[in-house]
Amino acid sequence: MDATHDIDPSSPEVMLTFYRRLYPFKAIHNWLSHEPIPTRLFTHREFAFTLPGDVYLRYNSFSSAEELKKQVCQLNPTRFEIGPVYSARPRDKKTVRSGAFNPLQRELVFDIDMTDYDPIRTCCSNAGICRRCWGFISAAVRVLDTAIRNQFGYDKLLWVYSGRRGIHLWISDKEAMDLTDNERKALVGWMTVITGGKETGRKLNIRSGSKSLPPPLQDALQILRKIFSDLILADQDCFGSEAGYEALLELIPDSGTVERLREKWTKDPNRSSEDKWSDFREIVRKKPESERLPLQAAMEDVVIQYTYPRLDAEVSKHRNHLLKAPFCIHPKTGRVCVPINPDQVEKFDPEMVPTVGQLLRELDAIGKTEEQGTDHHADWEKTSLKPYVDMLDKHASLLMEEVRREKRGAEPNLSW
């Protein structure tokens, strides 16, 4: 379905056709502007373009969705990124007096990359991704989406597949948009448990003086227990190899238990991860309470270490950070960066995401001819891109409804 052998996703002609006929500029505008007409959230927003040859153009801004589309079609970038809302229009940066050009607002963003799970996953590595290791991203979405809604009260969350091996989260609640860099740093620090790429054998330091987990991690653990069993033990078989089970043994704080398990597993090298975890659990169960509690805590820590989201914290800390726009094309895979419904993230298959080649073939099948200078928004409606654009439109509608409610609340009551 996603074969692109006959259509080169990096071809300038392919990209230009995609931008002219399929890219949902209006939906992007409504999402960023929070209103159907351009607001400062759009007109003072930075856009950065990556052109062939690694030419990078920053501090672009636009007065309308049509102006953005015109510039994109003229430049024909391999991708473009979205940055903060500035105190002045980014395109006027060079003429603004010194110190008067500052980032004021920006969605709170998170980035989760599959390569940070390389020390754990057994099915793929590096740039590879498949339906199986998507389970790590799925677990991250489940935990992060729940935690952000419950702990911070944000509910304008947009999850977007990166087009290759990761996922981005854009949070558009007004309170999130207004966070300072220090507040963002504190928030992401609170949410960070596993540093991206950290080796599996390093013990976590996540317990208070009472040795109990903080309440947010206790909540996360309830989600992660079953995921751990399904993903880490059954599917990935993370402890199946000698290197895998040795990484687990490093996390066990009792040398006697470690030696007993190592001896048992060395004698039976084909023992599955599920069986090895049962062996560990059985030893813990038979311990007296004073010895059992620290081992039970270690078991919880293992579950968290192997399944908790691994965040790229630097992406989230600064308002002036740029992040790839939704619906861009990934140049390596040809896949579109599409929104994802977090309630159905387990069913999402990155290998089934529409590619630019697939979409252009769908356009050919429709039999439409391209018309220069015409808004082709109806074209994507007749392709497999439609459900994803509809998802962004629905998200934008929630933002616009929020603005309408605020305006109604601010209107003076003139009734006598």
N, C-alpha and C positions, 0 to 999 in steps of 0.2 A: 504493500500500500504506500510505503514511503520511499519506494525506489526512485532515484533521481538520475539514473545513468544517462538519460537522454536530455536532461535539463541541468545545466551547471548552476547551482545556487549562487555562485559568486559572479556570474555573468552580469555585466552592466545592463544589458538588454532585459534580462530576466528581472533584475531588481527594479528597473524603471517601470516595467509593466506592473509589477506588484504594487509599487507605490501609487501609480496612477489609478489602478482599477480596484485594488483590494485593501490597501491599508486604511483602517478606520479612523481617519483624522478627527472626524466629528466626535466620535466616542471618546477619544483621547482628550480632546478639548474639554468636553463636558465633565470628565473625571477630574481634570486638573483645575478647572475654573470653578467648580461647585455650582455653576449656574449655566443656563443655556447661552448666555451672552458672555463675551470676554470680561473677566475681572482681573484685578491685580495678581491674583493667584496664577493667572495665565500670562498676562502681558509682561509681568516682571519676572517671569520664570526663565531660568537658563536652560538652553538646549545646546548640546555639544555633538558635533558630527565627526564620524570617522570615515575618511575617504580612502579609496584605493591608494596603496603606497604608504599606509600608516600616517597620512596627513590628518591632524586633529584640530578641529576648529571649535573653540570655546566661546562663551558669552554671546550666543545668538539669542534673540528674543523676537516675539511675533505678536501682532495685534489681533490675529484671528486664526481660526483653523485653516481657512483658505490660504492665508499668507504662509503658514507653516507648510502646507502641502506644496505650494508653489516652490518654496525654497528647497524642500526635500527633493522634489522632482528635478530641480535645476542642478543640485549638488550630487544627487544619486548616491548617498552614502552607503557604505556597507552595513552601518548601523548608526543609531543615534541614541543619546543618553539624556536623561532628565535630571536637572539639578534643583537648587533652591529657588525660592522667591526672594529677590533682592530689594533693597531700599530704592533702587532706581532700575530702569530698564537695562538689562545686561548689555544690549547693543550700544548703549550710551556710556559704557564704563570709562572709556578714555576721556570723555568730556566732563565727567562728574568730578567735583572737587575732592581732593585727598581726604580720606576718612569718611566720605559720605556714601560709599558703596559697600554695603554689608549684607550678608544673608540674614533674612528675618524669619522666614518660615520654610518648612520642608517636611514632607511626610516622614514619619519615623519608619526606617527601613531595616530589614534583616536579610541576610544572605546566608544560605546553607548550601555548601558545595559537597558533592559526593566524594571528592578526593580526600576530604578530611576523615572519611571512614575507611580509608585504605588499610590502616592497621588492623581492621576488624573484618571487613567483608571478604568473602572467599570466592565469590562468583566472578567479579571483575576487578580491574585496578586502573589507576590513572584516569584517562578520559573515558574509559568504558562505563556503560550503564546498561542495565537490563531490567526487566520486569521484577526480577527477584530482589536485586539490591535497592530498587526503588522503595522497598520496605523501610529502609533507614530514613529516607526522606519523609515517607508517610508517617512514621513514628514522630519525627521532629515536628511535622505540621500539627499532629494531634496534640502534642504537649504544648507547643508554643501558642497555638490558637486558643486553647483552653486557658492557659496561664494569663495571657494578655487580656482576655475578656474578663476573667474572674478577678485578677489582682489589680488591674489598672482601669477597668471599666470601658476600655476602647471597644468599639464594635464596627468601625468602618475599615475592615481588613480586606485587602486584595492580595491573593496569592497568585503568583505568576511563575510558570515553568520557564527556566532560563534558556531552553532550546537545546541543551545538551546534557548536563550532569548535575543540575542544581535547581534551586527554587528561590524566588525573592518574595518578600512580604512588604507591602506598602500599607501604612496605617494613616488614614486621612482624617481622623477625628481632629476637631479644632485644637483640643488640648495637646494632642500629639504633635500637630503642625507647629505649635508655638513653643515647644520645648527648646531650651538653650542647649548648647553643646555640653555643658557640665551636667545638666539634667539627663541628657541622652546617655552620657557616659555612666552616670549612676544607675540608670535603668538597665542598660545592657550588662553592666557589671553584676547587677542583681540576678539577671536572667542567665548569666554564663556560669556553667558548671564544668563542662568539658571544653578545653581549649582546642580549637580545630587542629587535627593532625597529631594530637598527643598520643604517645605510644600507650598501648593497652595496659602494660604492666605497672604504670605509675599509679600509686594509690591516691584516691581523692581525699580532700580535706573539706568535708561538707557537713560535719557534725558539730553541734554546739557542745558546751562543757558537760551537758547532761547526757551526751552521746546519742541524743535523739536527732532525727532529721528535722530541719525546719519545715513548718507546715506546707509551704509551696512544693517542696520536694516530696513530702508525704502524699500530697494530691497527685503529683506526677507519677509517683510509684504505682498508684492504683491503675493508671492507664498503661504503664510500661510492663507490669508483671506478665500479662498475657502476650504482649508483643515480644517480650524476651523469649518466652517459651516457643512461640510460633516462628519468630524470625531468627533468633540467635541459636537456639538449640536445634529445632527441626529443619529449618530451611537452609541457613548458612552453615550449620554444623561447625560453629566457631571453635569448639574445643576438640574437634575430631583428630587433628594432627598433633604431633608432639609439641610443635611450637605453639599451637593453640592452647593446649592444656597447660603448658608451662606458664603462659601468660596469665591463665586463671590462678594457678598455684601461687604466683607472686602476690596475688591480692588477698591471700588467706593469712590471717595474722597468728596462726598457731602452727608451729613447726611439726608437732606430732601429727596433726591432721594432714599437713602437706606431705609428709613422708609416707603415711599410710596410703594416701590417694596416688602418689607417684608410683609406688610399688605396684599397686593394683593395676594402674593404667599402662605401666610398662609391660606387664605380663600379658595384657590384652589390648594390643595397639588398635584393634578394629572396633573397640567400644565406642558407641556413638556419644555425641554431646549430651543427648537426653539422658543416657545411662550414667554418664559421668556426673552430671548435675544431681541425679538421684543418689549416686554414691555419696556425694558431698552432703546432701540434705540428710541422708540417713545417719551419717556420723554426727552431724550437728544435733539431730533429734535425740541421740542417745547420751549426749553430754549432760553433766549436772548443770543447773541453771546458771551458776556463776561463770562457767566456761561457755555455755551455749549463747548467751546474749551477745558477746562480741563477734561470734561467728555468724549469728543471724544478721547483725549489722553489716558484716562483710558481704553476706549474700545480697543484701539490699543494695549495697554500694556497687557490686558487680552488675546488677540489673541496670542501675543508673549509668554506670560507666559505658556499658555496651549499647544503650538505647537512647540516652538523653540527647537532645539536639546539640550539634556542634556548630557554634555560631562563628562567623567571621566578624568579630566585634568591631573592627576598625570601620566597617561599612556603616555601622549604626551610630557612631559617636559624634559625627560632625555634620552640621547642616549643609556644608558646601560639597559633600560627597555626591558624585554623579552615579546614576544607576541606569542600566540599559532599559529603554522604553519597552513596554509591552508591545507585542505584535511585530517586533523586529525579527529578522531572519538570522538564524545562527549560520555563519559562513561555512562551518565544517559539516554540519548535519543537514542543512537546508530546512530545518524545522522552524516553525513559528513559535515565538515566545508567547504562549497562550495562558489566560487565566485558568485557575483550577478551583473547583468547589471543594473546600476543606472537608465537607461532610462525605465526600465521595473519593477522597484522596487515595484510599486503598485500591480503588478500582482503576485509577489512572495508570495508563501505560505509556511511557515516554516514546516508545517505538511506534505508537499509533497516532502520534500528533501529526496534523497536516504539515506537509512540506510545501515549499514554494513550487516545486515541480508538480506535485499533485494538484495544487490549486490552479495552476495555469492550464493543466490538462483538463480540469473541470470546466474552466472558462471556454476552452476550445470546444468541449463537448456541448456547451450551452449554445455555441455558435454565434456569440456576440462579437461584434467588431469594435475595436477601440476607437473612441472619438476624442481627439485632442481637446483639452480644456474643459471637459465635461466631468461633473461629479459622478463617479461610478459607484456610489455607495450601494446601489442595488446589486452590483456584481457580487460582492462578498455574501449577500443574502442568499445567493443561489449556489454557494459552495459549502464545503465542510468547515469553513471558517465561521459560519453564522452562529452556532451555539456559543462560541467563545466571545464574539463581539456582543452578543446578547447578554452574556455574563457581565461584561464591563459596563454595558448600558444600564443594567439593573443596579450595579454598584454606584454608578454616577447618579442614578435617580434617587438613591437613598441620601446621597450628599446634598443634592438639590432640594429635596424635601426638608432636610434639616435646616437649610438656609431659609426656606420659605417659612418654616415655623418660627425661626428667630426673628424674621422681619415682622411677622404678624404679632409676635409678643412685644416688639419694640414700638408698634404703632400706638399713638395715643388713643385713649378711649373717649370718643366725642359724644357718646350717648348721654343724655341728660336724665 
